[in-house]
Amino acid sequence: MEKQQTLPLRPLGSTGLQVTPICVGCAELGNMPETFAYSVEEEIALQTIREAFKSPINFMDTAAAYGDGESERRIGIVIREMGGLPPNYVLATKADRNLQTGDFSGEQIKRSIERSLNLLGLDKLQLVYLHDPEHSTFEYITSKGGAIDTLVAYKDQGVIEHIGIAGGPIDMMIRYVELDVFEAVITHNRYTLINRSAEPLIDLAHKKGLAVVNAAPYGSGILAKGPDAYPRYAYQEAPDKILNRVRVIDEVCKRYGVPIAAVALHFSLRDPRITSTIVGMSKPERIRQTIDLVNTHIPAGVWEELEPLDYDTEDPEANRWK
């Protein structure tokens, strides 16, 4: 498929892969209304995936857990239609625990990887992250024959080309990065206009040469649609403190005539430590809209006014893991 235009390519850490600064996030395409408060019908999802593959974006992110395989299945339908991934396209997925039993063993990771290969219709995976290890313990995940050993074994066999780590709590993520096993790291909802708790993780990963991928730059939607249209933050109802903070940001953006979504996205894009920013897509038109946001000029005065504003340095989802 012919690209509509081009976006610059950046090295994905030391993997040798080259990716665009925007990555198409496919969690919503797994039809997860319990998380996002809306559904995505299959045909809309397929249209979105088709549009993503023919767009200037060459990077897509999914996971075994998104809709418990539904996101991967839908992506796989389109991959088969096309006879394979487009040239130079990078598709990342994530190996997950069993969502029904909580099993996070090495055997479960093996089952997760094999199911991903089957659903996507591929014989190898370019990049696989260990996903949400906060649902187990560091000791169990790193044990002999455990989840990490299994990922490394698949990499040694050539079934997986590169491995990464994707999760929530920052202190935990730093422990995993310090293992020097992974080539990429995803942080989500923790490096935005209203929260910078991922700062030490991003700094460490960048210094170690890992690709840093920043997900959920809109705080799961509030920084894209505004505090009144979508008063949810980090997949939960937004507290008053967050709503008030976003209203102040929104007022600054309106004074300068730029969408709050553009400013939220550029906050991530302008950081030289961040390789790519994952933006969730739920409709085909979101692809073009996101590219338009990338190309939106943000006046310097916006950053000058936003920088002194208060933001959180504490994990926005900390209470979920206590």
N, C-alpha and C positions, 0 to 999 in steps of 0.2 A: 504494500500500500504506500502511496506517495505521501510524504510529509507535507503539511500545509506551510510550515516555515521551520526555522531552526531555533533551538535553545542551546546555550553554551553547554559543553560537556566538562565534567570535573572528574578527576581520579577518585574512585571509591576506595579510599585508603590505599593499602598496598596490594589490593586484589588484582590489579591490572584491568579491572572493568572501568568503563567510563559511563557516567550517568548525568542526567540533567538535574538542575537544582531543584526541580519539582518532581515528586514521586506520587503516583496515583495510589491513594489508600483505598483498599477494597473491603474494609470492615462492614460498612453500610450495605455493600452488595451481597453480604451474607444474610440479609434480611433479619436484623436484630432489633426489633422494636423495643424490647425490654431494656436495651442499652441506649438507643438513640431516640426513642419516643416516636418513631415512625417506621413504616415498612417500605421495602423496595421490591416491587413485583419483578418476576423473572425477566420478562421482556424488556423492561426498563433497564434492568441490570445488564442484560446482554448488549443492548444498544450502547450503554455507557462504556462497556469493555471494548466494543468495536471502535468506538470513537477514540478511546484512549490509545489503542494500538495504532491508529492512523494519524494521531496528533504528533506535535513536535516533542512530546514527553517520551522518554525511552525507559522509564523506570516505574515498576509497579510493585506494590506490597500487599501481601495477603497473609493468611494464617490458617492452620488446621482448625483453630477454635472459632473462626468467624462463621457463625451459623452452624457450627459443628460440621464443617466440610462444605457448606452450601456456597460460600464465596469461591472456594477452589473449584467446585463442580461447575459453576457458571463460567469461570475463566476458562476451564478446560473445554467447555463447549465451543467457545470462540476460537481457542487455539486449534482445535480440530478442524473447524470451518476453514481456517487460514492455512492449514497444512503445516502448522508449527509456529513458533514465535517469529515475529519480524526480525530481520537482520539487526544485530547490535542492540537488541532489546534486552533489558535486565529484569528478570522476574524473581522477586524474593518471597519466600514463605517462612512459616515458623512452625517448629515442632512443639506439640502441646501435650499437657497431661490429658488423661481421660476425663472429660467433663462430667461424666456420670458418677464415676467412682473416686476421682481425685488421684488415681494412680499416676505417679511421675517417675516410674522406674525406667531403667534402660530398655526393657522389653516394650514398654509403652511408647517410648520415643521411637523405637524401631517400627512399631505399628503405625505411628503418626506419619513417619517419613514415607513408608510404603503406601499408605492411603493417599498422601499428597501426590506421589508419583502417578498413582492410578487416576485420581480425580483430574489432575492437570493434563494427563495424557503425555507425560514426558518420561524419558529414560534416565535423565539426570537433572539435578537442581543446581542452579547457579549459586544461590545464597540462601542458607537456612539459619534462622535465629532460634536459639533456645528461648521459649516464650513464657513470660510470667513466672519465673522461678520462685517468686514470693509465696506461691501456693504450696511450697515444700520448704525444706531446710537446706542451707548451704552444704551441710555435712552430707545429706542424702544425695543431693544433686551431684556433688563432686566425688562420691564414693566409687570404689572400683567397680566397673561394669555398669555404672549409673548413666544418667542422662548425658553428661558431657562426654564420657568415654564412648558412648554410642554414636554421638554426632561426629566425634573425631574418627571413629572407625569407618563411618560412611564416607568421610572426606578422604581417608587413606585409600578407600576402594575406588574413588573417583565418581561415586554416585552423587556426592555433594562437592561442589567446587570450593565453596567458602562458607565459613560459619561465623555467626554473630550471636549477640545476646540482646534481648529486648525485654524490658520489664519496668517496674514502677519505682519502689523505694530506692532513693539515691544511695544511701549508705550500703545497701545490699548490692546495688549495681556496681559500685566501686570495687567491692570485694571480688566480683566476677571479672571485671576488667583487669584487675591486678594479677589474675592467673596467667596472663599472657597467652591465652588459648584462642581468643576471638579476634576477628579481623574487622568487625563492625559492631556498633552499638546503637540501639534505638532508645531514646527517652521520649515520653509522651506527657503532655499536659504540664510539664515542669520547666519549660523555657518559653515563656510567652510575655506579652505586654503586662500581664498581671501576676506572673509567678516566675521566679528565676532560681528555684531550688536546685535545678540540674547543673548550675554553674560549675561546681567542683567536678562533677562527672564529665562534663563536656571538656573541661580543661585537661583533666587527666587523660582521657581517651585521645584527644588531639595530640598531646605531647607524646603519647605512645605510638602514634601513627595509625590509630584505628579510624575508620570512616565513622563520622558522627552523623546520624540521621535523626532529625527532630520531627516528632509527630505531634499532631493536634495543636498547630499554632493558633487555632481559634478557641482554645480552651473547651473543645468539644462543641462549639457552635456560637457561644455568646459573643465572641469577638468577630464573628462573620455576619451575624444577623442583627446584632445589637441586643442590649439588655432587656428591652421590652418585647421584641419579637421572639426571642429565644432565651428566656431567663434560666438556663441550665449551664452548670459549670462542672467540668470533670465528670460528666455523665450523671450528675445529680442536680437537684434543685439548687440554684445559686443562692448563697446567703446574702443578706442585705449589704454586708461589707463589700462583696464582690460586685453586686449590682451598682452600688454607688460609685465604685472605682471605675467601672466600665462606662458609666454615664459621663464621667469627667473626661475620659479618653475620647468618647464619642463626640463630645462638644468640641474638643480640640480639632478632631478630624473634620467636623462640619465647618469650622471657621476657615480651614484651609481648602475646603472643597474636595477632600479626598475620602473615599470609602474607608470605614474602620477596618474592613476586611483586608484592604490593600496594605494598610499600615501594619496590621497584625502579621500579615504574611512577610512583608519586608523586614520586620524586626528579626525574623529568623534568617531570611535570605542574605541580609547584609553582614551577618556574622561570619568571618572567614574561617572559623573553626568548624562550621556546619557544612557537610558535603551536600546534603539534600534534605528537603522538607517534605514530609508526607502530608498530603491534603486529602481528606476523605471525599470521595465522589459518589453521589447518589443518583445523578441524572446526567444524560449525555451533554447537556448544555453547560454543565459545571466545568467541563474540560476547557472550553473556550473562555468561559468567564474567569477561570483561574489564570490562564495565560494572559488575559487582559490585565488582571491584577498584577502579575509579574512585570508587565510593561508599563504600569502606572508610575508616574514620577511622584515621589514623595518630597515635598519641600523641606529644606533643612530645618526650617522653623518648627516643624512638627516634632522632630526629634529633640530639639532644644526645649520645647515645652513639656514633652513627655518624660524626659530623663529625670527631672527632680521629683516626679510623682511617686507616691508610695507603691511598693509592690511586695509580694510575699517571697520569703526565702525558705519557708517551711513547706513540706510536702503537702499538696492539696488533698491527697487521699490518705494521709497518714493514719487517720482513725480506722480506715477499712482493714488495716493489717495488724491492729492491736488485739 
